Amino acid sequence: MKAFSFNVTIAATALDCEVIEDTIRQALAEGLPEETLALCKADGVKEYSEQGWKVARNRKFGIDAKSAGDAHKAIKSKIDTATPATV
């Protein structure tokens, strides 16, 4: 016998964890062969700060700040190196 583990992450502002748990449990029961054992349980809710969410969104979902449209525009500063400073 082998045990296969899967990690599912769902990002939303609000979600009913019990409904999602039941939905996943039903999908497993319908989609797996008979006599297959499956366990589905909620693992908790992680609350992110704005910056923490940007990092997690990029790492977990592959959506960077530029793609999401919330990247900061860099300010370019021009340094004149051709003219020496006079004292």
Kinemage of the C-alpha trace (Angstrom):
@kinemage 1
@onewidth
@group {chain A} dominant
@subgroup {mainchain}
@vectorlist {calphas} color= white
{ca met a 1} P 0.000 0.000 0.000
{ca lys a 2} L 1.215 3.515 -0.790
{ca ala a 3} L -0.020 6.820 0.595
{ca phe a 4} L -0.030 9.797 -1.764
{ca ser a 5} L -0.212 13.315 -0.304
{ca phe a 6} L -1.379 16.441 -2.087
{ca asn a 7} L -1.305 20.039 -0.885
{ca val a 8} L -4.065 22.370 -2.088
{ca thr a 9} L -3.860 26.128 -1.472
{ca ile a 10} L -6.895 28.320 -2.150
{ca ala a 11} L -6.602 32.112 -1.974
{ca ala a 12} L -9.736 34.199 -1.403
{ca thr a 13} L -10.897 37.069 0.776
{ca ala a 14} L -13.580 34.875 2.382
{ca leu a 15} L -14.346 31.174 2.156
{ca asp a 16} L -16.434 28.612 4.029
{ca cys a 17} L -13.815 25.979 4.886
{ca glu a 18} L -16.407 23.307 5.706
{ca val a 19} L -18.044 23.668 2.281
{ca ile a 20} L -14.671 23.435 0.517
{ca glu a 21} L -13.692 20.421 2.620
{ca asp a 22} L -16.962 18.671 1.724
{ca thr a 23} L -16.546 19.542 -1.967
{ca ile a 24} L -13.034 18.069 -2.098
{ca arg a 25} L -14.142 15.011 -0.115
{ca gln a 26} L -17.047 14.379 -2.536
{ca ala a 27} L -14.816 14.838 -5.588
{ca leu a 28} L -12.354 12.304 -4.177
{ca ala a 29} L -15.113 9.802 -3.385
{ca glu a 30} L -16.508 10.094 -6.919
{ca gly a 31} L -13.175 10.156 -8.743
{ca leu a 32} L -11.149 7.456 -6.985
{ca pro a 33} L -11.460 3.685 -7.408
{ca glu a 34} L -13.515 1.764 -4.844
{ca glu a 35} L -11.769 0.726 -1.640
{ca thr a 36} L -9.421 3.717 -1.889
{ca leu a 37} L -8.991 5.510 1.423
{ca ala a 38} L -8.919 9.309 1.331
{ca leu a 39} L -8.589 11.892 4.081
{ca cys a 40} L -9.435 15.547 3.593
{ca lys a 41} L -9.060 18.084 6.379
{ca ala a 42} L -8.656 21.836 6.600
{ca asp a 43} L -5.190 22.926 7.670
{ca gly a 44} L -6.078 26.418 8.870
{ca val a 45} L -6.152 29.931 7.497
{ca lys a 46} L -3.063 32.088 6.960
{ca glu a 47} L -3.569 35.865 7.178
{ca tyr a 48} L -1.052 37.883 5.123
{ca ser a 49} L 0.127 41.473 5.326
{ca glu a 50} L 0.111 43.340 2.009
{ca gln a 51} L 3.807 42.669 1.394
{ca gly a 52} L 3.564 39.100 2.682
{ca trp a 53} L 0.703 38.399 0.274
{ca lys a 54} L 2.725 39.724 -2.679
{ca val a 55} L 5.579 37.361 -1.789
{ca ala a 56} L 3.260 34.380 -1.206
{ca arg a 57} L 1.294 35.099 -4.392
{ca asn a 58} L 4.522 35.009 -6.375
{ca arg a 59} L 5.900 31.874 -4.703
{ca lys a 60} L 2.688 29.831 -4.530
{ca phe a 61} L 0.834 30.950 -7.641
{ca gly a 62} L 3.616 32.363 -9.849
{ca ile a 63} L 1.978 35.797 -10.110
{ca asp a 64} L 4.546 38.563 -9.726
{ca ala a 65} L 3.761 42.188 -8.874
{ca lys a 66} L 4.146 43.315 -12.480
{ca ser a 67} L 1.673 40.694 -13.737
{ca ala a 68} L -0.788 41.559 -10.960
{ca gly a 69} L -0.523 45.267 -11.762
{ca asp a 70} L 0.550 46.370 -8.293
{ca ala a 71} L 4.276 46.854 -8.884
{ca his a 72} L 5.921 50.116 -7.868
{ca lys a 73} L 7.487 52.156 -10.645
{ca ala a 74} L 11.200 52.691 -10.153
{ca ile a 75} L 12.427 56.280 -10.198
{ca lys a 76} L 15.441 56.754 -12.406
{ca ser a 77} L 17.999 59.293 -11.318
{ca lys a 78} L 20.483 60.704 -13.756
{ca ile a 79} L 24.033 61.280 -12.583
{ca asp a 80} L 26.201 63.515 -14.732
{ca thr a 81} L 29.673 61.985 -14.709
{ca ala a 82} L 31.040 63.945 -17.668
{ca thr a 83} L 31.468 67.255 -15.810
{ca pro a 84} L 33.848 67.246 -12.840
{ca ala a 85} L 32.670 69.041 -9.725
{ca thr a 86} L 34.267 72.429 -9.046
{ca val a 87} L 35.235 73.632 -5.623
